[in-house]
Amino acid sequence: ILTYHCNGNCEYCIERNVHQKGMISDENFEKAIAFAKEKGLTTIFLHGGEPSVHPNIVSYAKKSKDAGFLVKMFTNGIAIDRIRQLDGILDEIIFSIPCIIRVNGKRRCPCRYL
């Protein structure tokens, strides 16, 4: 988990600590990469809260890729300019599309920013 911060406020979010804690430090990210390498893992999944709000998301993705990992991320897509910077680095990106939820036949967006 890179951060518990999020730029959304989705009612359905499974992360109960969103908006309550800080962000991973560069030192701890480096330790996590070394640990994953030591244990023979092949994939780094950039996760949060919302990982795209971490100020070092691009450099963390590059470091992961340079270390030989597949790099994947789940995002709400709100910070699209930051996400575009990850193009060509990420192997997989999964977007949450909250605005397709229907309540009583009407489209309803549970995220306060969309």
VMD Tcl script that draws the C-alpha trace (Angstrom):
set ca {
  {0.00 0.00 0.00}
  {1.56 3.25 -1.13}
  {-0.92 5.48 0.65}
  {-4.22 5.50 2.45}
  {-5.04 8.90 0.95}
  {-7.66 9.06 -1.77}
  {-9.08 11.72 -4.06}
  {-12.49 10.08 -3.99}
  {-15.09 9.21 -1.42}
  {-16.78 6.13 -2.82}
  {-19.43 4.52 -0.64}
  {-18.51 1.04 -1.83}
  {-14.77 1.30 -1.09}
  {-13.38 -1.76 0.70}
  {-10.44 0.17 2.16}
  {-11.67 1.20 5.59}
  {-8.61 3.33 6.45}
  {-8.86 5.68 3.46}
  {-8.09 9.29 4.38}
  {-6.65 8.28 7.78}
  {-2.97 7.46 7.45}
  {0.12 8.66 5.62}
  {2.16 7.57 2.65}
  {4.96 5.04 2.27}
  {8.41 6.60 2.46}
  {11.07 6.19 -0.22}
  {13.10 4.14 2.25}
  {10.25 1.73 2.97}
  {9.41 1.41 -0.72}
  {13.03 0.44 -1.42}
  {12.84 -2.13 1.40}
  {9.62 -3.55 -0.06}
  {11.20 -3.92 -3.51}
  {14.25 -5.65 -2.00}
  {12.03 -7.98 0.06}
  {9.90 -8.87 -2.98}
  {13.03 -9.60 -5.02}
  {14.51 -11.71 -2.21}
  {11.30 -13.77 -1.95}
  {11.17 -14.38 -5.70}
  {8.02 -12.38 -6.36}
  {7.41 -11.33 -9.95}
  {4.73 -8.64 -9.68}
  {4.47 -5.34 -7.85}
  {0.90 -4.13 -7.41}
  {0.74 -0.40 -6.68}
  {-2.19 -0.09 -4.31}
  {-3.82 2.35 -1.91}
  {-6.17 4.30 -0.98}
  {-5.59 5.79 -4.40}
  {-1.99 5.14 -5.52}
  {-1.98 7.95 -8.08}
  {-2.12 10.57 -5.30}
  {1.32 9.51 -4.01}
  {3.79 12.16 -5.21}
  {6.36 9.48 -6.13}
  {4.06 7.06 -7.97}
  {5.89 7.49 -11.28}
  {9.35 6.96 -9.81}
  {8.10 3.97 -7.79}
  {6.63 2.40 -10.92}
  {9.92 2.97 -12.79}
  {11.98 1.51 -9.93}
  {9.74 -1.54 -9.85}
  {9.99 -2.01 -13.60}
  {13.78 -1.48 -13.58}
  {14.05 -4.16 -10.87}
  {12.44 -6.64 -13.29}
  {8.91 -6.79 -11.89}
  {5.62 -6.75 -13.71}
  {3.96 -3.54 -12.48}
  {0.21 -3.30 -12.02}
  {-2.09 -0.67 -10.53}
  {-5.73 -0.29 -9.56}
  {-7.04 3.28 -9.78}
  {-10.21 5.34 -9.73}
  {-8.84 7.28 -12.72}
  {-9.54 10.73 -11.27}
  {-5.90 11.92 -11.49}
  {-5.74 11.17 -15.21}
  {-2.78 13.48 -15.90}
  {-0.66 11.63 -13.34}
  {-1.87 8.28 -14.68}
  {-0.85 9.26 -18.22}
  {2.72 9.63 -16.93}
  {2.65 5.90 -16.17}
  {1.99 4.98 -19.79}
  {4.70 2.63 -21.00}
  {5.74 1.75 -17.44}
  {2.75 -0.18 -16.13}
  {2.06 -3.64 -17.45}
  {-1.56 -3.50 -16.35}
  {-3.87 -0.81 -15.09}
  {-7.34 -1.49 -13.75}
  {-9.84 1.36 -13.61}
  {-12.76 1.46 -11.23}
  {-15.82 2.83 -13.02}
  {-18.17 3.86 -10.20}
  {-20.59 5.89 -12.29}
  {-22.20 2.85 -13.87}
  {-23.98 1.98 -10.63}
  {-27.76 2.16 -10.97}
  {-30.13 2.80 -8.11}
  {-33.86 2.58 -8.85}
  {-33.09 2.66 -12.56}
  {-31.08 5.90 -12.40}
  {-27.36 6.25 -12.87}
  {-25.74 7.26 -9.60}
  {-22.15 8.26 -8.97}
  {-21.02 7.37 -5.43}
  {-17.75 9.28 -5.81}
  {-18.06 12.93 -4.84}
  {-15.59 14.07 -7.51}
  {-17.05 12.45 -10.62}
}
mol new
graphics top color blue
foreach p $ca { graphics top sphere $p radius 0.5 }
foreach p [lrange $ca 0 end-1] q [lrange $ca 1 end] { graphics top cylinder $p $q radius 0.2 }
display resetview
